[in-house]
Amino acid sequence: MVRFARSTVSASLLLVLTAAPARADWLISPYLGSAFGGDTSSQHVTYGASAAWMSHGIVGVEFDGSIAPDLLDEDDGVVLGIADSNVTTAMGSVVIGAPFGQPGVRPYVVAGAGLIRSRVSDAGDLFDIDENSFGINVGGGIHVFVSEHVGIRGDLRYFRGVRDRNNGDAVDLELGSFDFWRGSVGATFRF
């Protein structure tokens, strides 16, 4: 009986010491990454930041904004007449992520929707296209905290444009053809 009591106390103490406290967190994460795949011609640098609020449980919301300069450009500077381009994303998302341990590891999945803004200009300055379109993003990642308030974040997301295939009064959304992936690494500040 004494062994059972010691084991129970030890197991309870271990759970208390390793369980993350139930609290609401604000997470601010500036990052640097790479856009690749889909409609990109090669890997391109992307940078941005996200701000997330995680509830006392595992569900939260996030706003993520990024810019990918020269996303549609070829490495030699001109592909199909494109001399300069960039793609900006601004997405609102739902985040599901559970904290583990102290100071904490928090894997998460994310899905949301928002703006994908594309700007393209040609080598001869004959055309300049600015297009705002609706888009979606899905992905996941992990926050690894090295202290109570500072950590590192790794993130992988897929972005895809959405379009209305019915130009009339009715809205009939479908996945568009423009898509790309973004992998990023950055700092995370928890408040």
Sequence and secondary structure as in RCSB ss.txt:
>XXXX:A:sequence
MVRFARSTVSASLLLVLTAAPARADWLISPYLGSAFGGDTSSQHVTYGASAAWMSHGIVGVEFDGSIAPDLLDED
DGVVLGIADSNVTTAMGSVVIGAPFGQPGVRPYVVAGAGLIRSRVSDAGDLFDIDENSFGINVGGGIHVFVSEHV
GIRGDLRYFRGVRDRNNGDAVDLELGSFDFWRGSVGATFRF
>XXXX:A:secstr
 HHHHHHHHHHHHHHHHHS     EEEEEEEEEEEESTT SS EEEEEEEEEEE SSSEEEEEEEEEEETTT  T
TS BTTEEEEEEEEEEEEEEEE  BTTTTEEEEEEEEEEEEEEEEEETTSS EEEEEEEEEEEEEEEEEESSSSE
EEEEEEEEEEEEEES  SSS  EEEEEEEEEEEEEEEEEE 
